Amino acid sequence: MDKMDSAVLEAYKEKFTGDEEDLKTLVKNETWLTAQECFELGLCSELFEEEKPEEDIKTADEIKNSILEKMRVNAQARKVDKTNNILNKFKREEI
């Protein structure tokens, strides 16, 4: 094991409820654990309930869609401006 694994083992060893070989295996394999699994193995002392977001908080998709819509509107406005500029140029040349 390298120094990082050794440091992790030392930090977790005090709280871990399993045997040291199991802990070494978890660390060596870089195992990801759920909150419930951490609790059951003694790696955390309590679990918290997930807080529900408030209604006025936008989801990531809503934020992304809002930004994309603004970009579409801006692109359309630039397209109209460009068309108007071209039309104005032709109008000036005709006079």
N, CA, C and O atoms as a printed pandas DataFrame, in Angstrom:
     atom_number atom_name residue_name chain_id  residue_number  x_coord  y_coord  z_coord
0              1         N          MET        A               1    0.845   -1.191    0.000
1              2        CA          MET        A               1    0.000    0.000    0.000
2              3         C          MET        A               1    0.884    1.246    0.000
3              4         O          MET        A               1    1.965    1.262    0.588
4              5         N          ASP        A               2    0.407    2.262   -0.658
5              6        CA          ASP        A               2    1.183    3.492   -0.688
6              7         C          ASP        A               2    0.860    4.357    0.536
7              8         O          ASP        A               2    0.036    3.991    1.374
8              9         N          LYS        A               3    1.520    5.496    0.615
9             10        CA          LYS        A               3    1.365    6.371    1.787
10            11         C          LYS        A               3   -0.068    6.884    1.940
11            12         O          LYS        A               3   -0.581    7.002    3.053
12            13         N          MET        A               4   -0.698    7.184    0.819
13            14        CA          MET        A               4   -2.061    7.701    0.881
14            15         C          MET        A               4   -3.003    6.645    1.457
15            16         O          MET        A               4   -3.814    6.944    2.334
16            17         N          ASP        A               5   -2.894    5.415    0.965
17            18        CA          ASP        A               5   -3.737    4.342    1.490
18            19         C          ASP        A               5   -3.485    4.128    2.977
19            20         O          ASP        A               5   -4.421    3.904    3.745
20            21         N          SER        A               6   -2.222    4.197    3.379
21            22        CA          SER        A               6   -1.884    4.016    4.795
22            23         C          SER        A               6   -2.508    5.107    5.654
23            24         O          SER        A               6   -3.006    4.840    6.747
24            25         N          ALA        A               7   -2.476    6.340    5.151
25            26        CA          ALA        A               7   -3.063    7.458    5.888
26            27         C          ALA        A               7   -4.581    7.284    6.005
27            28         O          ALA        A               7   -5.162    7.539    7.060
28            29         N          VAL        A               8   -5.210    6.851    4.923
29            30        CA          VAL        A               8   -6.656    6.622    4.941
30            31         C          VAL        A               8   -6.993    5.507    5.927
31            32         O          VAL        A               8   -7.936    5.626    6.710
32            33         N          LEU        A               9   -6.222    4.430    5.886
33            34        CA          LEU        A               9   -6.451    3.313    6.810
34            35         C          LEU        A               9   -6.372    3.766    8.259
35            36         O          LEU        A               9   -7.224    3.409    9.073
36            37         N          GLU        A              10   -5.364    4.543    8.577
37            38        CA          GLU        A              10   -5.195    5.026    9.951
38            39         C          GLU        A              10   -6.382    5.881   10.381
39            40         O          GLU        A              10   -6.848    5.786   11.516
40            41         N          ALA        A              11   -6.866    6.717    9.466
41            42        CA          ALA        A              11   -7.988    7.595    9.803
42            43         C          ALA        A              11   -9.275    6.804   10.029
43            44         O          ALA        A              11  -10.051    7.125   10.928
44            45         N          TYR        A              12   -9.501    5.778    9.220
45            46        CA          TYR        A              12  -10.744    5.007    9.307
46            47         C          TYR        A              12  -10.703    3.895   10.348
47            48         O          TYR        A              12  -11.745    3.462   10.840
48            49         N          LYS        A              13   -9.511    3.436   10.680
49            50        CA          LYS        A              13   -9.354    2.270   11.551
50            51         C          LYS        A              13  -10.031    2.452   12.913
51            52         O          LYS        A              13  -10.587    1.502   13.464
52            53         N          GLU        A              14   -9.983    3.661   13.447
53            54        CA          GLU        A              14  -10.549    3.912   14.776
54            55         C          GLU        A              14  -12.064    3.707   14.814
55            56         O          GLU        A              14  -12.599    3.254   15.825
56            57         N          LYS        A              15  -12.748    4.031   13.742
57            58        CA          LYS        A              15  -14.214    3.980   13.721
58            59         C          LYS        A              15  -14.759    2.720   13.056
59            60         O          LYS        A              15  -15.880    2.306   13.352
60            61         N          PHE        A              16  -13.990    2.109   12.169
61            62        CA          PHE        A              16  -14.463    0.982   11.366
62            63         C          PHE        A              16  -14.853   -0.191   12.257
63            64         O          PHE        A              16  -14.089   -0.583   13.139
64            65         N          THR        A              17  -16.046   -0.757   12.029
65            66        CA          THR        A              17  -16.532   -1.841   12.885
66            67         C          THR        A              17  -16.151   -3.226   12.373
67            68         O          THR        A              17  -16.301   -4.214   13.092
68            69         N          GLY        A              18  -15.657   -3.308   11.133
69            70        CA          GLY        A              18  -15.229   -4.597   10.588
70            71         C          GLY        A              18  -13.789   -4.893   10.967
71            72         O          GLY        A              18  -13.188   -4.190   11.779
72            73         N          ASP        A              19  -13.236   -5.959   10.360
73            74        CA          ASP        A              19  -11.832   -6.253   10.661
74            75         C          ASP        A              19  -10.916   -5.478    9.715
75            76         O          ASP        A              19  -11.357   -4.968    8.685
76            77         N          GLU        A              20   -9.656   -5.399   10.073
77            78        CA          GLU        A              20   -8.699   -4.569    9.350
78            79         C          GLU        A              20   -8.516   -5.027    7.906
79            80         O          GLU        A              20   -8.317   -4.197    7.019
80            81         N          GLU        A              21   -8.580   -6.326    7.658
81            82        CA          GLU        A              21   -8.425   -6.836    6.292
82            83         C          GLU        A              21   -9.565   -6.355    5.391
83            84         O          GLU        A              21   -9.347   -6.017    4.228
84            85         N          ASP        A              22  -10.773   -6.328    5.936
85            86        CA          ASP        A              22  -11.910   -5.815    5.159
86            87         C          ASP        A              22  -11.705   -4.340    4.819
87            88         O          ASP        A              22  -11.979   -3.909    3.699
88            89         N          LEU        A              23  -11.228   -3.580    5.783
89            90        CA          LEU        A              23  -10.966   -2.163    5.558
90            91         C          LEU        A              23   -9.888   -1.983    4.499
91            92         O          LEU        A              23  -10.023   -1.140    3.612
92            93         N          LYS        A              24   -8.812   -2.772    4.586
93            94        CA          LYS        A              24   -7.741   -2.690    3.585
94            95         C          LYS        A              24   -8.279   -2.980    2.189
95            96         O          LYS        A              24   -7.908   -2.312    1.224
96            97         N          THR        A              25   -9.144   -3.965    2.086
97            98        CA          THR        A              25   -9.730   -4.314    0.787
98            99         C          THR        A              25  -10.572   -3.168    0.241
99           100         O          THR        A              25  -10.493   -2.842   -0.943
100          101         N          LEU        A              26  -11.376   -2.560    1.103
101          102        CA          LEU        A              26  -12.202   -1.427    0.677
102          103         C          LEU        A              26  -11.337   -0.273    0.174
103          104         O          LEU        A              26  -11.632    0.325   -0.860
104          105         N          VAL        A              27  -10.269    0.036    0.909
105          106        CA          VAL        A              27   -9.388    1.147    0.536
106          107         C          VAL        A              27   -8.622    0.810   -0.740
107          108         O          VAL        A              27   -8.535    1.634   -1.651
108          109         N          LYS        A              28   -8.070   -0.396   -0.806
109          110        CA          LYS        A              28   -7.283   -0.807   -1.977
110          111         C          LYS        A              28   -8.126   -0.746   -3.249
111          112         O          LYS        A              28   -7.646   -0.316   -4.298
112          113         N          ASN        A              29   -9.378   -1.174   -3.153
113          114        CA          ASN        A              29  -10.272   -1.177   -4.316
114          115         C          ASN        A              29  -10.955    0.169   -4.558
115          116         O          ASN        A              29  -11.764    0.306   -5.476
116          117         N          GLU        A              30  -10.622    1.164   -3.726
117          118        CA          GLU        A              30  -11.230    2.494   -3.820
118          119         C          GLU        A              30  -12.751    2.381   -3.886
119          120         O          GLU        A              30  -13.397    2.972   -4.751
120          121         N          THR        A              31  -13.305    1.609   -2.951
121          122        CA          THR        A              31  -14.728    1.311   -2.915
122          123         C          THR        A              31  -15.547    2.536   -2.523
123          124         O          THR        A              31  -15.233    3.223   -1.551
124          125         N          TRP        A              32  -16.589    2.797   -3.286
125          126        CA          TRP        A              32  -17.532    3.866   -2.962
126          127         C          TRP        A              32  -18.646    3.264   -2.125
127          128         O          TRP        A              32  -19.171    2.200   -2.455
128          129         N          LEU        A              33  -19.007    3.938   -1.044
129          130        CA          LEU        A              33  -20.045    3.452   -0.138
130          131         C          LEU        A              33  -21.195    4.447   -0.075
131          132         O          LEU        A              33  -20.999    5.656   -0.201
132          133         N          THR        A              34  -22.386    3.922    0.119
133          134        CA          THR        A              34  -23.532    4.803    0.345
134          135         C          THR        A              34  -23.459    5.332    1.775
135          136         O          THR        A              34  -22.683    4.840    2.594
136          137         N          ALA        A              35  -24.268    6.328    2.056
137          138        CA          ALA        A              35  -24.321    6.865    3.418
138          139         C          ALA        A              35  -24.741    5.776    4.396
139          140         O          ALA        A              35  -24.190    5.668    5.492
140          141         N          GLN        A              36  -25.718    4.971    3.994
141          142        CA          GLN        A              36  -26.194    3.884    4.858
142          143         C          GLN        A              36  -25.076    2.878    5.125
143          144         O          GLN        A              36  -24.914    2.429    6.260
144          145         N          GLU        A              37  -24.303    2.518    4.100
145          146        CA          GLU        A              37  -23.192    1.574    4.279
146          147         C          GLU        A              37  -22.133    2.152    5.213
147          148         O          GLU        A              37  -21.599    1.442    6.066
148          149         N          CYS        A              38  -21.830    3.440    5.052
149          150        CA          CYS        A              38  -20.860    4.086    5.948
150          151         C          CYS        A              38  -21.346    4.035    7.389
151          152         O          CYS        A              38  -20.571    3.766    8.307
152          153         N          PHE        A              39  -22.628    4.295    7.579
153          154        CA          PHE        A              39  -23.208    4.258    8.922
154          155         C          PHE        A              39  -23.094    2.859    9.520
155          156         O          PHE        A              39  -22.704    2.700   10.676
156          157         N          GLU        A              40  -23.436    1.851    8.727
157          158        CA          GLU        A              40  -23.389    0.468    9.203
158          159         C          GLU        A              40  -21.967    0.014    9.527
159          160         O          GLU        A              40  -21.769   -0.839   10.392
160          161         N          LEU        A              41  -20.976    0.581    8.835
161          162        CA          LEU        A              41  -19.578    0.214    9.076
162          163         C          LEU        A              41  -18.917    1.103   10.126
163          164         O          LEU        A              41  -17.733    0.940   10.420
164          165         N          GLY        A              42  -19.673    2.039   10.691
165          166        CA          GLY        A              42  -19.143    2.891   11.744
166          167         C          GLY        A              42  -18.347    4.082   11.249
167          168         O          GLY        A              42  -17.697    4.758   12.046
168          169         N          LEU        A              43  -18.383    4.358    9.947
169          170        CA          LEU        A              43  -17.580    5.443    9.388
170          171         C          LEU        A              43  -18.258    6.807    9.504
171          172         O          LEU        A              43  -17.644    7.834    9.214
172          173         N          CYS        A              44  -19.518    6.817    9.924
173          174        CA          CYS        A              44  -20.195    8.072   10.243
174          175         C          CYS        A              44  -21.110    7.810   11.432
175          176         O          CYS        A              44  -21.506    6.672   11.682
176          177         N          SER        A              45  -21.440    8.858   12.154
177          178        CA          SER        A              45  -22.185    8.665   13.396
178          179         C          SER        A              45  -23.694    8.841   13.255
179          180         O          SER        A              45  -24.447    8.369   14.107
180          181         N          GLU        A              46  -24.147    9.510   12.200
181          182        CA          GLU        A              46  -25.580    9.657   12.000
182          183         C          GLU        A              46  -25.876    9.964   10.537
183          184         O          GLU        A              46  -25.007   10.405    9.784
184          185         N          LEU        A              47  -27.123    9.719   10.159
185          186        CA          LEU        A              47  -27.591   10.008    8.808
186          187         C          LEU        A              47  -28.587   11.150    8.876
187          188         O          LEU        A              47  -29.339   11.263    9.844
188          189         N          PHE        A              48  -28.599   11.982    7.872
189          190        CA          PHE        A              48  -29.526   13.105    7.801
190          191         C          PHE        A              48  -30.528   12.851    6.691
191          192         O          PHE        A              48  -30.214   12.225    5.678
192          193         N          GLU        A              49  -31.736   13.346    6.897
193          194        CA          GLU        A              49  -32.758   13.256    5.859
194          195         C          GLU        A              49  -32.415   14.230    4.743
195          196         O          GLU        A              49  -31.908   15.325    4.989
196          197         N          GLU        A              50  -32.696   13.820    3.530
197          198        CA          GLU        A              50  -32.478   14.703    2.389
198          199         C          GLU        A              50  -33.477   15.842    2.453
199          200         O          GLU        A              50  -34.676   15.624    2.632
200          201         N          GLU        A              51  -32.975   17.055    2.304
201          202        CA          GLU        A              51  -33.864   18.210    2.319
202          203         C          GLU        A              51  -34.467   18.391    0.936
203          204         O          GLU        A              51  -33.772   18.336   -0.079
204          205         N          LYS        A              52  -35.759   18.604    0.920
205          206        CA          LYS        A              52  -36.446   18.848   -0.346
206          207         C          LYS        A              52  -36.207   20.297   -0.751
207          208         O          LYS        A              52  -36.312   21.198    0.081
208          209         N          PRO        A              53  -35.886   20.527   -2.026
209          210        CA          PRO        A              53  -35.680   21.914   -2.455
210          211         C          PRO        A              53  -36.991   22.685   -2.424
211          212         O          PRO        A              53  -38.065   22.121   -2.634
212          213         N          GLU        A              54  -36.890   23.958   -2.163
213          214        CA          GLU        A              54  -38.079   24.808   -2.164
214          215         C          GLU        A              54  -38.599   24.931   -3.589
215          216         O          GLU        A              54  -37.862   24.732   -4.554
216          217         N          GLU        A              55  -39.862   25.259   -3.701
217          218        CA          GLU        A              55  -40.503   25.339   -5.011
218          219         C          GLU        A              55  -39.839   26.359   -5.930
219          220         O          GLU        A              55  -39.775   26.146   -7.141
220          221         N          ASP        A              56  -39.345   27.462   -5.373
221          222        CA          ASP        A              56  -38.787   28.507   -6.215
222          223         C          ASP        A              56  -37.349   28.224   -6.643
223          224         O          ASP        A              56  -36.770   29.006   -7.397
224          225         N          ILE        A              57  -36.769   27.136   -6.181
225          226        CA          ILE        A              57  -35.416   26.779   -6.595
226          227         C          ILE        A              57  -35.515   26.009   -7.902
227          228         O          ILE        A              57  -36.226   25.009   -7.999
228          229         N          LYS        A              58  -34.793   26.489   -8.904
229          230        CA          LYS        A              58  -34.846   25.847  -10.211
230          231         C          LYS        A              58  -33.957   24.606  -10.236
231          232         O          LYS        A              58  -32.922   24.546   -9.572
232          233         N          THR        A              59  -34.384   23.630  -11.011
233          234        CA          THR        A              59  -33.562   22.445  -11.202
234          235         C          THR        A              59  -32.465   22.771  -12.206
235          236         O          THR        A              59  -32.522   23.792  -12.890
236          237         N          ALA        A              60  -31.475   21.905  -12.289
237          238        CA          ALA        A              60  -30.378   22.109  -13.232
238          239         C          ALA        A              60  -30.910   22.176  -14.662
239          240         O          ALA        A              60  -30.445   22.994  -15.455
240          241         N          ASP        A              61  -31.873   21.330  -14.998
241          242        CA          ASP        A              61  -32.441   21.342  -16.348
242          243         C          ASP        A              61  -33.189   22.643  -16.632
243          244         O          ASP        A              61  -33.112   23.177  -17.738
244          245         N          GLU        A              62  -33.908   23.152  -15.636
245          246        CA          GLU        A              62  -34.623   24.415  -15.826
246          247         C          GLU        A              62  -33.648   25.563  -16.057
247          248         O          GLU        A              62  -33.891   26.424  -16.903
248          249         N          ILE        A              63  -32.558   25.578  -15.317
249          250        CA          ILE        A              63  -31.538   26.618  -15.489
250          251         C          ILE        A              63  -30.925   26.514  -16.875
251          252         O          ILE        A              63  -30.781   27.516  -17.576
252          253         N          LYS        A              64  -30.561   25.289  -17.269
253          254        CA          LYS        A              64  -29.960   25.073  -18.590
254          255         C          LYS        A              64  -30.919   25.519  -19.685
255          256         O          LYS        A              64  -30.520   26.224  -20.612
256          257         N          ASN        A              65  -32.179   25.114  -19.583
257          258        CA          ASN        A              65  -33.164   25.480  -20.601
258          259         C          ASN        A              65  -33.398   26.980  -20.657
259          260         O          ASN        A              65  -33.604   27.537  -21.736
260          261         N          SER        A              66  -33.368   27.640  -19.504
261          262        CA          SER        A              66  -33.526   29.088  -19.454
262          263         C          SER        A              66  -32.373   29.783  -20.181
263          264         O          SER        A              66  -32.591   30.722  -20.947
264          265         N          ILE        A              67  -31.165   29.322  -19.940
265          266        CA          ILE        A              67  -29.987   29.895  -20.600
266          267         C          ILE        A              67  -30.053   29.657  -22.101
267          268         O          ILE        A              67  -29.791   30.565  -22.889
268          269         N          LEU        A              68  -30.406   28.429  -22.501
269          270        CA          LEU        A              68  -30.504   28.119  -23.927
270          271         C          LEU        A              68  -31.570   28.970  -24.610
271          272         O          LEU        A              68  -31.375   29.414  -25.741
272          273         N          GLU        A              69  -32.690   29.202  -23.935
273          274        CA          GLU        A              69  -33.750   30.030  -24.510
274          275         C          GLU        A              69  -33.269   31.467  -24.702
275          276         O          GLU        A              69  -33.550   32.083  -25.730
276          277         N          LYS        A              70  -32.545   32.002  -23.720
277          278        CA          LYS        A              70  -31.988   33.353  -23.859
278          279         C          LYS        A              70  -31.035   33.417  -25.041
279          280         O          LYS        A              70  -31.032   34.393  -25.791
280          281         N          MET        A              71  -30.227   32.374  -25.206
281          282        CA          MET        A              71  -29.283   32.350  -26.325
282          283         C          MET        A              71  -30.032   32.301  -27.659
283          284         O          MET        A              71  -29.633   32.962  -28.618
284          285         N          ARG        A              72  -31.121   31.517  -27.723
285          286        CA          ARG        A              72  -31.922   31.439  -28.954
286          287         C          ARG        A              72  -32.527   32.805  -29.289
287          288         O          ARG        A              72  -32.493   33.242  -30.439
288          289         N          VAL        A              73  -33.078   33.470  -28.277
289          290        CA          VAL        A              73  -33.688   34.786  -28.482
290          291         C          VAL        A              73  -32.633   35.777  -28.958
291          292         O          VAL        A              73  -32.876   36.539  -29.894
292          293         N          ASN        A              74  -31.461   35.774  -28.321
293          294        CA          ASN        A              74  -30.387   36.686  -28.721
294          295         C          ASN        A              74  -29.912   36.394  -30.137
295          296         O          ASN        A              74  -29.658   37.315  -30.913
296          297         N          ALA        A              75  -29.792   35.114  -30.475
297          298        CA          ALA        A              75  -29.356   34.737  -31.823
298          299         C          ALA        A              75  -30.384   35.190  -32.849
299          300         O          ALA        A              75  -30.021   35.687  -33.915
300          301         N          GLN        A              76  -31.662   35.023  -32.534
301          302        CA          GLN        A              76  -32.729   35.456  -33.443
302          303         C          GLN        A              76  -32.696   36.971  -33.608
303          304         O          GLN        A              76  -32.867   37.474  -34.718
304          305         N          ALA        A              77  -32.480   37.701  -32.517
305          306        CA          ALA        A              77  -32.418   39.164  -32.577
306          307         C          ALA        A              77  -31.240   39.611  -33.436
307          308         O          ALA        A              77  -31.365   40.547  -34.226
308          309         N          ARG        A              78  -30.099   38.945  -33.286
309          310        CA          ARG        A              78  -28.929   39.286  -34.109
310          311         C          ARG        A              78  -29.212   39.004  -35.582
311          312         O          ARG        A              78  -28.780   39.755  -36.456
312          313         N          LYS        A              79  -29.931   37.930  -35.852
313          314        CA          LYS        A              79  -30.268   37.564  -37.221
314          315         C          LYS        A              79  -31.179   38.631  -37.837
315          316         O          LYS        A              79  -30.988   39.026  -38.987
316          317         N          VAL        A              80  -32.164   39.093  -37.070
317          318        CA          VAL        A              80  -33.076   40.138  -37.545
318          319         C          VAL        A              80  -32.307   41.429  -37.769
319          320         O          VAL        A              80  -32.509   42.093  -38.785
320          321         N          ASP        A              81  -31.422   41.802  -36.836
321          322        CA          ASP        A              81  -30.612   43.014  -36.984
322          323         C          ASP        A              81  -29.756   42.933  -38.238
323          324         O          ASP        A              81  -29.645   43.904  -38.986
324          325         N          LYS        A              82  -29.160   41.786  -38.463
325          326        CA          LYS        A              82  -28.300   41.606  -39.634
326          327         C          LYS        A              82  -29.124   41.753  -40.910
327          328         O          LYS        A              82  -28.690   42.401  -41.862
328          329         N          THR        A              83  -30.315   41.148  -40.926
329          330        CA          THR        A              83  -31.202   41.250  -42.088
330          331         C          THR        A              83  -31.615   42.698  -42.305
331          332         O          THR        A              83  -31.610   43.182  -43.437
332          333         N          ASN        A              84  -31.972   43.391  -41.230
333          334        CA          ASN        A              84  -32.360   44.805  -41.341
334          335         C          ASN        A              84  -31.202   45.646  -41.852
335          336         O          ASN        A              84  -31.412   46.541  -42.671
336          337         N          ASN        A              85  -29.994   45.383  -41.393
337          338        CA          ASN        A              85  -28.826   46.128  -41.852
338          339         C          ASN        A              85  -28.599   45.913  -43.340
339          340         O          ASN        A              85  -28.281   46.856  -44.065
340          341         N          ILE        A              86  -28.759   44.683  -43.797
341          342        CA          ILE        A              86  -28.581   44.389  -45.217
342          343         C          ILE        A              86  -29.655   45.097  -46.034
343          344         O          ILE        A              86  -29.359   45.682  -47.075
344          345         N          LEU        A              87  -30.915   45.047  -45.560
345          346        CA          LEU        A              87  -32.005   45.728  -46.257
346          347         C          LEU        A              87  -31.768   47.231  -46.305
347          348         O          LEU        A              87  -31.981   47.859  -47.343
348          349         N          ASN        A              88  -31.330   47.811  -45.199
349          350        CA          ASN        A              88  -31.045   49.246  -45.161
350          351         C          ASN        A              88  -29.929   49.604  -46.128
351          352         O          ASN        A              88  -29.968   50.665  -46.752
352          353         N          LYS        A              89  -28.953   48.748  -46.258
353          354        CA          LYS        A              89  -27.838   48.997  -47.173
354          355         C          LYS        A              89  -28.354   49.053  -48.605
355          356         O          LYS        A              89  -27.970   49.930  -49.379
356          357         N          PHE        A              90  -29.234   48.103  -48.955
357          358        CA          PHE        A              90  -29.801   48.105  -50.301
358          359         C          PHE        A              90  -30.677   49.331  -50.524
359          360         O          PHE        A              90  -30.672   49.900  -51.616
360          361         N          LYS        A              91  -31.426   49.744  -49.514
361          362        CA          LYS        A              91  -32.285   50.915  -49.640
362          363         C          LYS        A              91  -31.448   52.159  -49.895
363          364         O          LYS        A              91  -31.829   53.006  -50.703
364          365         N          ARG        A              92  -30.323   52.278  -49.224
365          366        CA          ARG        A              92  -29.442   53.440  -49.402
366          367         C          ARG        A              92  -28.850   53.454  -50.804
367          368         O          ARG        A              92  -28.703   54.511  -51.417
368          369         N          GLU        A              93  -28.517   52.280  -51.299
369          370        CA          GLU        A              93  -27.906   52.203  -52.625
370          371         C          GLU        A              93  -28.912   52.531  -53.718
371          372         O          GLU        A              93  -28.529   53.048  -54.768
372          373         N          GLU        A              94  -30.195   52.241  -53.495
373          374        CA          GLU        A              94  -31.222   52.507  -54.493
374          375         C          GLU        A              94  -31.503   53.996  -54.630
375          376         O          GLU        A              94  -31.869   54.455  -55.711
376          377         N          ILE        A              95  -31.340   54.748  -53.567
377          378        CA          ILE        A              95  -31.689   56.176  -53.560
378          379         C          ILE        A              95  -30.733   56.973  -54.355
379          380         O          ILE        A              95  -30.878   58.191  -54.455
